[in-house]
Amino acid sequence: MTGPLPSRRRLLKGAALAALPSALLPTARAQAQARAVDYPLAEWRPASTSNYTGSNRPSTYPVRYVVVHVTQETYTSTLSIFGDPQKKVSAHYVVRSADGHIAQCVRETDVAWHAGNWDYNTRSIGIEHEGWVDRPEYFTHALYEQSARLTASVCDRYGIPKDRAHIIGHHEVPGADHTDPGPYWDWVRYIRLVNFA
Protein backbone atom coordinates (compact mmCIF):
# COMPACT_ATOMS: atom_id res chain seq x y z
CA MET A 1 0.00 0.00 0.00
CA THR A 2 1.41 3.37 -0.95
CA GLY A 3 0.69 6.71 0.68
CA PRO A 4 -0.28 7.57 4.24
CA LEU A 5 -3.06 5.76 6.07
CA PRO A 6 -6.23 7.80 6.71
CA SER A 7 -6.40 9.47 10.09
CA ARG A 8 -8.69 8.14 12.84
CA ARG A 9 -10.81 11.30 12.54
CA ARG A 10 -11.28 10.77 8.80
CA LEU A 11 -12.27 7.14 9.35
CA LEU A 12 -14.85 8.17 11.97
CA LYS A 13 -16.33 10.82 9.65
CA GLY A 14 -16.60 8.24 6.87
CA ALA A 15 -18.28 5.74 9.19
CA ALA A 16 -20.73 8.40 10.40
CA LEU A 17 -21.67 9.32 6.83
CA ALA A 18 -22.09 5.68 5.89
CA ALA A 19 -24.46 5.22 8.84
CA LEU A 20 -26.75 8.08 7.72
CA PRO A 21 -29.90 6.99 5.96
CA SER A 22 -29.58 7.83 2.28
CA ALA A 23 -32.77 9.93 2.45
CA LEU A 24 -30.92 12.43 4.62
CA LEU A 25 -28.29 13.10 2.03
CA PRO A 26 -29.02 16.07 -0.28
CA THR A 27 -28.84 14.24 -3.62
CA ALA A 28 -31.04 11.40 -2.39
CA ARG A 29 -33.59 13.91 -1.05
CA ALA A 30 -33.71 15.70 -4.42
CA GLN A 31 -34.19 12.42 -6.28
CA ALA A 32 -36.92 11.30 -3.84
CA GLN A 33 -38.72 14.63 -4.38
CA ALA A 34 -38.60 14.19 -8.15
CA ARG A 35 -40.03 10.66 -7.97
CA ALA A 36 -42.71 11.59 -5.45
CA VAL A 37 -44.76 13.85 -7.72
CA ASP A 38 -46.96 12.67 -10.58
CA TYR A 39 -47.15 16.14 -12.13
CA PRO A 40 -43.65 17.55 -12.78
CA LEU A 41 -44.55 21.15 -11.88
CA ALA A 42 -45.87 20.20 -8.44
CA GLU A 43 -44.09 20.38 -5.10
CA TRP A 44 -44.40 17.27 -2.88
CA ARG A 45 -46.24 18.17 0.37
CA PRO A 46 -47.50 14.81 1.64
CA ALA A 47 -50.75 14.35 3.48
CA SER A 48 -50.74 12.20 6.60
CA THR A 49 -51.03 8.52 5.72
CA SER A 50 -54.05 8.53 8.08
CA ASN A 51 -55.90 10.77 5.60
CA TYR A 52 -56.01 8.65 2.44
CA THR A 53 -56.14 5.02 1.32
CA GLY A 54 -53.12 3.38 -0.29
CA SER A 55 -53.99 1.81 -3.62
CA ASN A 56 -52.61 0.86 -7.01
CA ARG A 57 -54.76 2.91 -9.35
CA PRO A 58 -55.59 2.65 -12.17
CA SER A 59 -55.13 -1.12 -11.79
CA THR A 60 -57.40 -1.34 -8.72
CA TYR A 61 -59.83 1.42 -9.76
CA PRO A 62 -60.12 3.22 -13.10
CA VAL A 63 -59.65 6.99 -12.89
CA ARG A 64 -62.59 8.63 -14.70
CA TYR A 65 -63.06 12.10 -13.15
CA VAL A 66 -61.34 15.22 -11.96
CA VAL A 67 -63.17 16.81 -9.01
CA VAL A 68 -62.71 20.57 -8.58
CA HIS A 69 -62.79 21.88 -5.02
CA VAL A 70 -62.38 25.23 -3.27
CA THR A 71 -60.62 24.99 0.08
CA GLN A 72 -62.54 27.49 2.24
CA GLU A 73 -59.09 27.94 3.81
CA THR A 74 -55.76 29.43 2.88
CA TYR A 75 -53.24 27.37 0.95
CA THR A 76 -51.01 26.99 4.03
CA SER A 77 -53.90 26.00 6.30
CA THR A 78 -55.09 23.43 3.77
CA LEU A 79 -51.67 21.76 3.70
CA SER A 80 -51.66 21.72 7.52
CA ILE A 81 -55.11 20.13 7.60
CA PHE A 82 -54.04 17.42 5.15
CA GLY A 83 -50.95 16.78 7.27
CA ASP A 84 -52.97 16.38 10.50
CA PRO A 85 -53.78 12.68 11.06
CA GLN A 86 -56.91 13.62 13.04
CA LYS A 87 -58.60 15.42 10.12
CA LYS A 88 -59.35 12.41 7.88
CA VAL A 89 -59.36 14.47 4.68
CA SER A 90 -57.03 15.02 1.73
CA ALA A 91 -56.87 15.80 -1.97
CA HIS A 92 -54.30 14.88 -4.55
CA TYR A 93 -53.39 18.51 -5.30
CA VAL A 94 -53.73 22.03 -3.90
CA VAL A 95 -53.41 25.11 -6.13
CA ARG A 96 -52.34 28.43 -4.58
CA SER A 97 -54.35 31.51 -5.57
CA ALA A 98 -51.67 34.18 -5.90
CA ASP A 99 -49.36 32.43 -8.36
CA GLY A 100 -50.92 29.07 -9.27
CA HIS A 101 -48.22 27.12 -7.41
CA ILE A 102 -49.23 23.47 -7.06
CA ALA A 103 -48.61 21.09 -4.17
CA GLN A 104 -49.18 17.37 -4.52
CA CYS A 105 -50.35 15.80 -1.26
CA VAL A 106 -51.42 12.28 -2.29
CA ARG A 107 -50.00 10.12 -5.07
CA GLU A 108 -52.43 9.60 -7.94
CA THR A 109 -52.17 5.84 -7.46
CA ASP A 110 -53.70 6.31 -3.98
CA VAL A 111 -57.27 7.24 -3.04
CA ALA A 112 -57.55 10.73 -1.55
CA TRP A 113 -60.50 11.41 0.77
CA HIS A 114 -61.93 14.50 -0.92
CA ALA A 115 -65.33 13.82 -2.46
CA GLY A 116 -67.34 12.50 0.50
CA ASN A 117 -68.37 9.54 -1.68
CA TRP A 118 -66.19 6.42 -1.69
CA ASP A 119 -67.08 5.46 -5.26
CA TYR A 120 -66.08 8.90 -6.55
CA ASN A 121 -62.98 9.00 -4.34
CA THR A 122 -61.76 5.76 -5.89
CA ARG A 123 -62.39 6.94 -9.45
CA SER A 124 -61.20 10.56 -9.33
CA ILE A 125 -58.33 12.96 -8.85
CA GLY A 126 -59.19 15.72 -6.38
CA ILE A 127 -57.84 19.24 -6.94
CA GLU A 128 -58.32 21.84 -4.20
CA HIS A 129 -58.07 25.54 -5.04
CA GLU A 130 -57.17 28.10 -2.42
CA GLY A 131 -60.08 30.43 -1.73
CA TRP A 132 -63.67 30.77 -0.67
CA VAL A 133 -66.78 30.11 -2.78
CA ASP A 134 -68.10 33.63 -2.14
CA ARG A 135 -64.81 35.49 -2.79
CA PRO A 136 -64.13 35.44 -6.54
CA GLU A 137 -60.94 37.50 -6.14
CA TYR A 138 -59.22 34.23 -5.17
CA PHE A 139 -59.92 32.79 -8.63
CA THR A 140 -56.94 34.47 -10.26
CA HIS A 141 -55.71 34.04 -13.81
CA ALA A 142 -52.67 32.19 -12.46
CA LEU A 143 -54.86 29.79 -10.46
CA TYR A 144 -57.10 29.01 -13.46
CA GLU A 145 -54.17 28.66 -15.86
CA GLN A 146 -51.99 26.39 -13.70
CA SER A 147 -54.94 24.30 -12.53
CA ALA A 148 -56.11 23.85 -16.13
CA ARG A 149 -52.63 22.62 -17.13
CA LEU A 150 -52.69 20.15 -14.24
CA THR A 151 -56.19 18.94 -15.14
CA ALA A 152 -55.23 18.57 -18.82
CA SER A 153 -52.23 16.49 -17.78
CA VAL A 154 -54.37 14.25 -15.56
CA CYS A 155 -56.94 13.84 -18.35
CA ASP A 156 -54.23 12.96 -20.88
CA ARG A 157 -52.64 10.37 -18.60
CA TYR A 158 -55.90 8.57 -17.79
CA GLY A 159 -57.83 9.11 -21.03
CA ILE A 160 -60.45 11.28 -19.31
CA PRO A 161 -62.53 13.40 -21.70
CA LYS A 162 -61.91 17.12 -21.17
CA ASP A 163 -65.56 18.01 -20.68
CA ARG A 164 -68.03 18.95 -17.94
CA ALA A 165 -69.30 15.39 -17.65
CA HIS A 166 -65.84 14.29 -16.43
CA ILE A 167 -64.40 17.47 -14.88
CA ILE A 168 -66.91 18.15 -12.15
CA GLY A 169 -67.40 20.31 -9.09
CA HIS A 170 -67.52 18.88 -5.59
CA HIS A 171 -71.18 19.89 -5.42
CA GLU A 172 -71.91 17.53 -8.34
CA VAL A 173 -70.68 14.42 -6.53
CA PRO A 174 -73.73 12.33 -5.57
CA GLY A 175 -74.58 12.82 -1.90
CA ALA A 176 -72.30 15.86 -1.53
CA ASP A 177 -73.28 18.48 1.03
CA HIS A 178 -70.71 20.98 -0.28
CA THR A 179 -71.30 23.89 -2.64
CA ASP A 180 -67.78 24.26 -4.05
CA PRO A 181 -66.43 25.45 -6.34
CA GLY A 182 -69.43 27.79 -6.05
CA PRO A 183 -71.24 30.30 -8.27
CA TYR A 184 -68.17 32.40 -9.11
CA TRP A 185 -66.13 29.55 -10.58
CA ASP A 186 -65.96 30.20 -14.35
CA TRP A 187 -66.55 26.77 -15.85
CA VAL A 188 -66.56 27.98 -19.48
CA ARG A 189 -63.18 29.63 -19.02
CA TYR A 190 -61.77 26.66 -17.11
CA ILE A 191 -62.83 23.98 -19.62
CA ARG A 192 -61.53 26.15 -22.47
CA LEU A 193 -58.16 26.48 -20.72
CA VAL A 194 -58.05 22.72 -20.06
CA ASN A 195 -58.65 22.01 -23.74
CA PHE A 196 -56.01 24.49 -24.91
CA ALA A 197 -53.37 23.49 -22.32
Secondary structure, 3 states (H helix, E strand, C coil): CCCCCCCHHHHHHHHHHHHCCHHHCHHHHHHHHHHHCCCCCCEECCCCHHHEECCCCCCCCCCCEEEEEECCECHHHHHHHHHCCCCCCCCCEEECCCCCCEEECCCCCCEECCCCCHHHHHCEEEEEECECCCCHHHCCHHHHHHHHHHHHHHHHHHCCCCCCCCEEEHHHCCCCCCCCCCCCCCHHHHHHHHHHC
